[in-house]
């Protein structure tokens, strides 16, 4: 799998996790454990994108 395909897959995951984080944040609050988990996962995915550039 080349770097472009990896980044495309990561960007899809980022979009999904970002949407879930925003939904959790608006419905459960920014300090809710679920929102924080999504935020941490989003950070991990964004770090992966930077590693593959």
C-alpha positions in Angstrom: 0.0 0.0 0.0 1.6 3.3 -1.0 1.7 6.5 1.0 -1.1 8.1 -0.9 -3.5 5.2 -0.2 -2.5 5.2 3.4 -3.2 8.9 3.8 -6.5 8.6 2.0 -7.6 5.8 4.4 -6.3 7.9 7.4 -8.2 10.9 6.2 -11.4 8.9 6.0 -10.9 7.6 9.6 -10.1 11.2 10.7 -13.3 12.5 9.2 -15.3 9.7 10.9 -13.7 10.2 14.3 -13.9 14.0 14.1 -17.7 13.7 13.4 -18.1 11.3 16.3 -16.1 13.6 18.6 -18.2 16.7 17.7 -21.4 14.7 18.2 -20.3 13.4 21.6 -19.1 16.9 22.6 -22.3 18.6 21.7 -24.5 16.0 23.3 -22.5 14.8 26.3 -20.2 17.7 26.9 -16.5 18.5 26.2 -15.3 16.9 29.4 -17.2 13.6 28.9 -14.9 10.5 28.7 -16.3 9.5 25.3 -15.5 13.0 23.9 -12.0 12.8 25.3 -11.4 9.3 23.9 -12.4 10.5 20.4 -10.1 13.5 20.8 -7.2 11.3 21.7 -7.9 8.9 18.8 -8.1 11.9 16.5 -4.7 13.1 17.8 -3.2 9.6 17.1 -4.6 9.5 13.5 -3.3 13.0 12.8 0.1 12.0 14.1 0.1 9.0 11.7 -0.7 11.3 8.8 2.3 13.4 9.6 4.5 10.3 9.9 3.5 9.2 6.4 4.2 12.6 4.7 
